[in-house]
Amino acid sequence: MATVTANPPRIGLPGLLKNRVLGKLVLLAVVAAVLVPLANARWASGSWPHALTVDLSKPLGSASDWIIDNRDSHPLFLYFFGYISNAVVVSVRAVYLLLLAAGWAGVSAAAGLVAWRVAGVRLALGTAAAFLACGLLGMWVPTMQTLALMVVAVLFSVVLGALLGLAAGLSDRVFRALRPVLDTMQVLPAFAYLLPVVLVFGIGVPAAVLATVVYAAPPMARLTALGLRGADKEVLEAVESLGTTARQRLVTARLPLARKELLLGLNQTIMMALSMAVIASVIGAGGLGDRVYQALASVDVGAALTAGIPIVLLAVVLDRVTGAAGAGQDAAERPGGRAGWAYVVGATVVVAVAARLLGRQEWPSTWTVHFAQPVNHAVDWMTDHLYSGVPVVGGTADWAAHFTTWILDPMRSGLQWLPWWSVLLIVAALAWVIGTWRTALTAVLAMAATGVLGVWKPSLDTLSQVLAAVAVTLVIGFATGIAAARSDRVERLLRPVLDVFQTMPQFVYLIPVVALFGVGRAPAAVAAIVYALPAVVRITTQGLRQVDPAALESARSLGASSTQQLRQVQLPLARPALLLAVNQGVVLVLAVVIIGGLVGGGALGYDVVFGLAQGDLATGLVAGAAIVCLGLMLDRVTQPTERRAKKGA
């Protein structure tokens, strides 16, 4: 007779501790209960301990002096960096002279014809009109300077990014090695790229181009690798069964299958290169960015807007043309058929030669529209009537002062009052709750590095500005995204506005902010809010619209109201998208808060600007390194677990 043996009962965890997040919180509470009294007994002050600080000013100053002293004599500079610098200068100058030789008529015709070839007549007319508008504003020569720098930087970025992406797409080992590097570079503010190249190449076009290349190459590398690794395996197996070599499979199958990702990478590289080329005016890039920078330095809003409009037009045109190329038809189906590019080149040459023969190579000065002075008059009127003293609502200066007094100052004081170890504990808790212990360790080490570098208080000042701006961005962005997700009409109205705002370089956002709010920390935060809003709205809208319709239909069948459907179905199911929106909002806000150092934002941004302006590379490099650490910490703390799982982290 068989005997039945009863299994011993399992001892389960209490109900609340079965939840992964709650279990982590309980463990953190236990650890804090033990460590906090010990840490408070030794380090009760909010200041970072001097004993844990590493003074890098002397070694960085010595390194800077050595580089400056040996830049014209050491073989490393003469036969390596010197050749790179000369190649960049020659390339940019050649493209610039070619653009000038083509003249305004030839360049405008070429731009319009390329747009026609890619997407048809409508985009061609808009592209030609955008280039003509640059001339009407009196910015033709600066536009050509920026375009020449852009062409060279994008070419180098695409080549470098494609080679790295090709290696990562074909080799798992290279992919694993490159992934954390690309992840880190993706969250770094643009300003962080300026100082290292200035240290090696000095102020000028070579440093600007190379900083742009380093900043713009990662999207091309990442998307190239993604496209190659995501190619249809059945197609690859079919091609391999025909006896093809690895090179033949790459050329005939992998690259054609990754076409959309490659063109998307080109689009992202162009947009990031334009943004960086404008910011690089701080280190001598020239062109439109230099005009904006000089105008902002003298608070000449009219001149800044005159140079800013062509930047926006270039951004919109380049985004539309490259986007259409990625989503367009095959070569035979496009306007002009397979011989379309020959028509483009021929027509451009004819127009350029005709303009030269007619003596119309340079933009006629009589065709220039000057509106800087009217804009400055409007700004003066706004300063007199809107800046302060507006009945009931007050003025823009009052809003900026209230935002600084009621939000920025208390948040900065609170963060700087907290003991340094408690800040690290909070960072660890947030990163661990949302991710893994590796995420928490990375975030804590990154935040602690700002203290080790000796810029703990400026880092907390920058952090307070980022947190305040992110809070406002998320409130407005989530509300707007929910409205757009629930109404097709609202989404249609918002789409062109978001398209324009999302293609504008970061530098341009400072122009209207300075006009309305003057200079200070609040205007820098406002610029960051406006810059980050489009991404948050888009991601929120997309996440809510992609919620499973069956879940919504089930909720409606149970009698749930529209608000209940939003709270109990859409928002929980869209959680990954909302977390991604938070992450992108934080990264984008940090990028502009740092640039806000140009308009009185202070903290780390000011240190970077001061280091660049005064040649104090030690101060600038330390601040740049702290910005990198702060960006890495914020990305890890706000990076959703689902996103990390997709990355394989």
ZAMARGU-4260 file (C-alpha; in steps of 0.2 Angstrom, whole numbers, plus 5000, padded with zeros to 4 digits):
<rodrens>
0) 5000/5000/5000 | 5007/5017/4995 | 5011/5029/5008 | 5007/5048/5006 | 5021/5059/5012
5) 5015/5077/5016 | 5026/5091/5011 | 5032/5103/5025 | 5023/5119/5024 | 5032/5134/5016
10) 5036/5149/5027 | 5031/5164/5016 | 5036/5182/5017 | 5023/5194/5024 | 5011/5200/5010
15) 5019/5217/5008 | 5036/5211/5007 | 5032/5200/4992 | 5032/5216/4982 | 5049/5219/4975
20) 5049/5238/4977 | 5042/5237/4995 | 5055/5223/5000 | 5069/5235/4994 | 5062/5249/5004
25) 5061/5239/5019 | 5079/5233/5017 | 5084/5251/5014 | 5075/5257/5030 | 5084/5244/5040
30) 5101/5249/5033 | 5097/5267/5036 | 5092/5264/5054 | 5110/5257/5057 | 5120/5268/5046
35) 5112/5285/5048 | 5116/5288/5067 | 5134/5283/5064 | 5136/5294/5049 | 5127/5309/5058
40) 5138/5307/5073 | 5154/5310/5062 | 5147/5321/5048 | 5133/5331/5053 | 5137/5345/5041
45) 5130/5347/5024 | 5148/5351/5017 | 5158/5338/5008 | 5173/5333/5019 | 5189/5341/5014
50) 5198/5325/5017 | 5188/5316/5004 | 5192/5330/4991 | 5205/5328/4977 | 5212/5345/4971
55) 5215/5343/4953 | 5218/5361/4949 | 5237/5359/4950 | 5239/5343/4939 | 5226/5350/4927
60) 5235/5367/4927 | 5251/5358/4924 | 5244/5347/4910 | 5236/5363/4902 | 5253/5372/4903
65) 5262/5357/4896 | 5250/5356/4881 | 5250/5375/4878 | 5270/5375/4879 | 5272/5360/4867
70) 5257/5362/4855 | 5269/5369/4842 | 5284/5358/4845 | 5280/5341/4852 | 5279/5327/4838
75) 5262/5321/4845 | 5254/5338/4840 | 5265/5341/4825 | 5262/5324/4816 | 5245/5319/4823
80) 5234/5332/4830 | 5242/5345/4819 | 5237/5335/4803 | 5220/5332/4810 | 5218/5351/4813
85) 5224/5355/4796 | 5213/5342/4787 | 5198/5350/4796 | 5202/5368/4792 | 5206/5363/4773
90) 5189/5353/4772 | 5179/5367/4780 | 5187/5380/4769 | 5185/5370/4753 | 5166/5367/4757
95) 5164/5386/4761 | 5172/5392/4745 | 5162/5379/4735 | 5146/5387/4743 | 5152/5404/4739
100) 5156/5399/4722 | 5139/5392/4719 | 5131/5408/4725 | 5115/5411/4733 | 5105/5406/4718
105) 5115/5390/4716 | 5114/5385/4734 | 5095/5388/4735 | 5092/5379/4719 | 5103/5364/4725
110) 5093/5363/4741 | 5076/5364/4733 | 5081/5351/4720 | 5087/5339/4733 | 5071/5341/4742
115) 5061/5339/4726 | 5071/5323/4723 | 5068/5316/4740 | 5050/5321/4744 | 5042/5331/4730
120) 5037/5349/4725 | 5030/5354/4742 | 5045/5351/4752 | 5056/5358/4738 | 5047/5375/4738
125) 5048/5376/4757 | 5067/5372/4757 | 5071/5385/4744 | 5060/5398/4753 | 5070/5394/4769
130) 5087/5397/4761 | 5080/5413/4753 | 5074/5419/4770 | 5092/5417/4777 | 5097/5430/4763
135) 5083/5441/4766 | 5088/5442/4785 | 5105/5447/4779 | 5113/5431/4786 | 5118/5423/4770
140) 5137/5423/4773 | 5135/5417/4792 | 5123/5403/4786 | 5135/5397/4773 | 5149/5397/4787
145) 5138/5386/4798 | 5133/5375/4783 | 5151/5372/4778 | 5155/5367/4796 | 5140/5356/4797
150) 5144/5347/4780 | 5161/5342/4786 | 5156/5338/4804 | 5141/5327/4798 | 5152/5318/4785
155) 5165/5314/4798 | 5152/5309/4811 | 5143/5298/4799 | 5159/5289/4794 | 5165/5287/4812
160) 5148/5282/4818 | 5145/5270/4804 | 5161/5261/4807 | 5158/5259/4825 | 5140/5254/4822
165) 5146/5241/4809 | 5159/5234/4821 | 5146/5233/4835 | 5132/5226/4823 | 5144/5212/4818
170) 5152/5208/4834 | 5144/5204/4851 | 5160/5208/4860 | 5162/5225/4852 | 5143/5229/4855
175) 5145/5225/4874 | 5161/5236/4875 | 5153/5251/4865 | 5136/5250/4873 | 5140/5258/4890
180) 5151/5271/4881 | 5137/5276/4870 | 5124/5276/4884 | 5135/5288/4894 | 5139/5299/4879
185) 5120/5300/4875 | 5116/5309/4892 | 5131/5321/4892 | 5126/5339/4890 | 5134/5347/4874
190) 5145/5359/4885 | 5154/5344/4892 | 5162/5340/4875 | 5170/5358/4872 | 5183/5358/4885
195) 5193/5342/4880 | 5195/5347/4862 | 5199/5365/4867 | 5213/5359/4878 | 5221/5349/4863
200) 5216/5360/4848 | 5214/5377/4855 | 5200/5390/4851 | 5195/5389/4833 | 5186/5379/4819
205) 5196/5362/4822 | 5190/5361/4840 | 5172/5366/4835 | 5171/5353/4821 | 5179/5339/4832
210) 5168/5343/4847 | 5153/5342/4835 | 5159/5325/4828 | 5161/5317/4845 | 5144/5324/4850
215) 5135/5319/4834 | 5143/5302/4830 | 5135/5291/4844 | 5117/5291/4837 | 5124/5285/4820
220) 5134/5271/4829 | 5119/5266/4839 | 5106/5265/4825 | 5118/5257/4813 | 5122/5243/4826
225) 5103/5242/4829 | 5099/5240/4811 | 5112/5227/4808 | 5108/5217/4823 | 5089/5218/4820
230) 5090/5212/4802 | 5077/5198/4797 | 5086/5182/4801 | 5076/5172/4789 | 5082/5183/4775
235) 5100/5181/4781 | 5098/5162/4782 | 5091/5162/4764 | 5106/5173/4758 | 5118/5162/4767
240) 5111/5146/4760 | 5116/5153/4742 | 5134/5151/4747 | 5138/5170/4749 | 5153/5176/4759
245) 5151/5187/4774 | 5155/5203/4764 | 5142/5199/4751 | 5129/5196/4765 | 5133/5213/4772
250) 5132/5222/4756 | 5117/5213/4748 | 5107/5209/4764 | 5111/5217/4780 | 5114/5235/4774
255) 5098/5236/4763 | 5088/5228/4777 | 5095/5241/4789 | 5091/5256/4777 | 5078/5264/4788
260) 5089/5264/4804 | 5104/5271/4794 | 5094/5285/4787 | 5086/5288/4804 | 5104/5289/4811
265) 5109/5301/4798 | 5094/5312/4803 | 5098/5312/4821 | 5117/5315/4817 | 5112/5330/4807
270) 5101/5337/4820 | 5114/5335/4834 | 5128/5342/4823 | 5118/5358/4820 | 5114/5360/4838
275) 5132/5357/4843 | 5139/5368/4829 | 5129/5382/4836 | 5134/5379/4854 | 5152/5378/4848
280) 5152/5396/4843 | 5158/5398/4861 | 5175/5391/4856 | 5176/5400/4839 | 5165/5390/4827
285) 5159/5407/4819 | 5144/5407/4808 | 5126/5409/4815 | 5130/5403/4832 | 5143/5416/4834
290) 5131/5430/4830 | 5118/5423/4842 | 5132/5422/4856 | 5138/5439/4853 | 5121/5446/4853
295) 5116/5437/4869 | 5132/5444/4877 | 5126/5461/4874 | 5108/5457/4877 | 5104/5463/4859
300) 5088/5452/4857 | 5085/5459/4839 | 5102/5454/4833 | 5100/5437/4842 | 5083/5434/4834
305) 5089/5439/4817 | 5103/5425/4818 | 5092/5413/4827 | 5078/5412/4814 | 5090/5405/4800
310) 5096/5392/4813 | 5078/5386/4815 | 5075/5386/4797 | 5090/5376/4794 | 5085/5364/4807
315) 5067/5362/4801 | 5073/5360/4783 | 5086/5347/4787 | 5075/5337/4798 | 5061/5337/4785
320) 5072/5332/4770 | 5082/5318/4780 | 5066/5312/4787 | 5058/5311/4770 | 5073/5302/4764
325) 5071/5289/4777 | 5052/5286/4774 | 5053/5289/4755 | 5051/5278/4740 | 5064/5268/4730
330) 5075/5278/4718 | 5064/5273/4703 | 5048/5279/4711 | 5055/5296/4716 | 5053/5312/4706
335) 5064/5311/4691 | 5066/5292/4692 | 5084/5284/4693 | 5091/5299/4683 | 5085/5312/4696
340) 5102/5315/4704 | 5109/5319/4687 | 5095/5332/4684 | 5099/5339/4701 | 5117/5342/4698
345) 5114/5348/4680 | 5101/5361/4685 | 5112/5367/4700 | 5127/5370/4688 | 5116/5379/4676
350) 5108/5391/4689 | 5125/5394/4697 | 5133/5398/4681 | 5119/5409/4675 | 5119/5419/4692
355) 5138/5422/4690 | 5137/5428/4672 | 5123/5440/4677 | 5134/5446/4692 | 5121/5440/4705
360) 5133/5428/4714 | 5132/5437/4731 | 5116/5441/4739 | 5110/5459/4734 | 5111/5471/4749
365) 5095/5479/4743 | 5086/5463/4746 | 5089/5463/4765 | 5076/5465/4777 | 5082/5473/4794
370) 5071/5470/4808 | 5083/5470/4823 | 5079/5487/4828 | 5059/5485/4828 | 5062/5469/4838
375) 5072/5479/4851 | 5059/5492/4851 | 5046/5478/4855 | 5057/5471/4868 | 5059/5488/4876
380) 5040/5490/4876 | 5038/5473/4884 | 5051/5478/4897 | 5041/5494/4901 | 5024/5486/4901
385) 5026/5467/4904 | 5042/5466/4914 | 5033/5472/4929 | 5018/5481/4936 | 5005/5472/4926
390) 4989/5473/4936 | 4983/5457/4945 | 4996/5445/4936 | 5011/5455/4939 | 5025/5454/4926
395) 5038/5442/4919 | 5051/5449/4930 | 5039/5446/4945 | 5036/5428/4939 | 5055/5425/4938
400) 5058/5433/4955 | 5044/5423/4963 | 5050/5407/4955 | 5068/5410/4961 | 5062/5415/4979
405) 5049/5402/4982 | 5056/5387/4972 | 5074/5388/4967 | 5081/5396/4983 | 5073/5384/4995
410) 5077/5369/4985 | 5095/5374/4983 | 5096/5378/5002 | 5088/5362/5006 | 5099/5351/4996
415) 5115/5360/5002 | 5108/5359/5020 | 5107/5340/5019 | 5122/5330/5025 | 5132/5324/5010
420) 5130/5306/5015 | 5111/5308/5016 | 5111/5314/4998 | 5121/5299/4993 | 5108/5288/5002
425) 5093/5296/4993 | 5102/5293/4977 | 5106/5275/4981 | 5088/5272/4986 | 5080/5280/4971
430) 5091/5271/4959 | 5090/5254/4968 | 5071/5255/4969 | 5069/5258/4950 | 5083/5247/4945
435) 5097/5236/4951 | 5111/5237/4963 | 5123/5240/4949 | 5112/5255/4944 | 5112/5261/4962
440) 5131/5259/4963 | 5134/5269/4947 | 5123/5283/4952 | 5131/5284/4970 | 5149/5284/4963
445) 5144/5297/4950 | 5136/5309/4963 | 5151/5306/4975 | 5163/5311/4961 | 5156/5328/4961
450) 5161/5330/4979 | 5178/5322/4976 | 5181/5335/4963 | 5178/5349/4975 | 5162/5355/4967
455) 5149/5348/4979 | 5139/5364/4982 | 5139/5370/4964 | 5133/5353/4959 | 5119/5354/4971
460) 5115/5371/4965 | 5114/5364/4947 | 5104/5349/4953 | 5091/5361/4962 | 5088/5370/4945
465) 5086/5353/4936 | 5074/5346/4949 | 5063/5362/4949 | 5063/5363/4930 | 5059/5345/4928
470) 5045/5346/4940 | 5037/5360/4930 | 5041/5351/4914 | 5032/5335/4920 | 5017/5344/4926
475) 5014/5353/4910 | 5020/5339/4899 | 5010/5326/4906 | 4994/5337/4906 | 4997/5342/4888
480) 5001/5324/4883 | 4985/5317/4891 | 4975/5330/4882 | 4983/5326/4865 | 4981/5307/4868
485) 4962/5309/4872 | 4958/5321/4858 | 4964/5320/4839 | 4960/5338/4837 | 4972/5343/4851
490) 4985/5332/4844 | 4984/5339/4826 | 4985/5357/4833 | 5001/5352/4843 | 5010/5342/4830
495) 5017/5357/4820 | 5022/5366/4836 | 5031/5351/4843 | 5039/5348/4827 | 5047/5365/4826
500) 5051/5366/4845 | 5059/5348/4844 | 5071/5353/4829 | 5077/5370/4837 | 5095/5370/4843
505) 5097/5372/4862 | 5105/5389/4860 | 5090/5397/4851 | 5079/5395/4867 | 5089/5407/4876
510) 5084/5422/4865 | 5065/5424/4869 | 5069/5420/4887 | 5081/5434/4889 | 5069/5445/4880
515) 5055/5441/4893 | 5064/5437/4909 | 5081/5445/4908 | 5095/5435/4915 | 5097/5424/4930
520) 5093/5406/4936 | 5075/5407/4933 | 5076/5412/4915 | 5089/5397/4912 | 5076/5386/4920
525) 5062/5392/4909 | 5073/5389/4894 | 5076/5371/4900 | 5057/5369/4902 | 5052/5375/4885
530) 5066/5364/4877 | 5061/5348/4886 | 5042/5350/4884 | 5041/5343/4866 | 5049/5326/4870
535) 5039/5324/4886 | 5023/5328/4877 | 5027/5316/4862 | 5032/5301/4873 | 5017/5303/4885
540) 5005/5305/4870 | 5012/5290/4861 | 5012/5279/4877 | 4994/5283/4881 | 4988/5280/4863
545) 4997/5263/4862 | 4988/5256/4877 | 4979/5240/4872 | 4962/5244/4865 | 4955/5228/4872
550) 4959/5234/4890 | 4950/5250/4887 | 4935/5242/4880 | 4934/5230/4894 | 4934/5245/4906
555) 4921/5254/4897 | 4910/5238/4897 | 4911/5238/4916 | 4904/5256/4916 | 4921/5265/4920
560) 4920/5284/4917 | 4933/5292/4906 | 4943/5298/4921 | 4943/5281/4929 | 4949/5273/4912
565) 4963/5286/4912 | 4968/5283/4931 | 4965/5264/4932 | 4969/5258/4914 | 4979/5270/4903
570) 4991/5277/4916 | 4996/5260/4923 | 4998/5252/4906 | 5008/5267/4900 | 5020/5267/4914
575) 5036/5262/4904 | 5032/5277/4892 | 5029/5289/4907 | 5046/5283/4915 | 5055/5286/4898
580) 5047/5303/4897 | 5054/5307/4915 | 5071/5301/4910 | 5071/5311/4893 | 5064/5327/4902
585) 5078/5326/4915 | 5092/5324/4902 | 5086/5338/4891 | 5083/5350/4906 | 5101/5347/4912
590) 5108/5351/4894 | 5099/5368/4894 | 5102/5372/4912 | 5121/5370/4909 | 5120/5382/4894
595) 5110/5394/4905 | 5127/5398/4913 | 5128/5410/4898 | 5112/5420/4904 | 5116/5420/4923
600) 5111/5402/4927 | 5127/5401/4938 | 5133/5385/4946 | 5142/5372/4935 | 5137/5380/4919
605) 5145/5397/4924 | 5161/5388/4929 | 5162/5380/4912 | 5158/5397/4903 | 5171/5405/4914
610) 5184/5392/4911 | 5182/5394/4892 | 5181/5413/4892 | 5196/5415/4904 | 5207/5401/4898
615) 5206/5393/4915 | 5205/5375/4909 | 5207/5368/4926 | 5191/5376/4933 | 5182/5372/4916
620) 5187/5354/4915 | 5183/5350/4934 | 5165/5358/4931 | 5164/5348/4914 | 5168/5332/4923
625) 5155/5336/4937 | 5142/5339/4924 | 5146/5322/4916 | 5144/5314/4933 | 5128/5323/4937
630) 5121/5318/4920 | 5126/5300/4923 | 5118/5300/4940 | 5102/5308/4934 | 5100/5296/4920
635) 5103/5281/4931 | 5091/5287/4944 | 5077/5290/4931 | 5080/5276/4919 | 5066/5264/4918
640) 5069/5246/4921 | 5061/5241/4905 | 5072/5252/4895 | 5087/5244/4903 | 5081/5227/4900
645) 5079/5231/4881 | 5097/5237/4882 | 5102/5221/4890 | 5110/5230/4905
</rodrens>
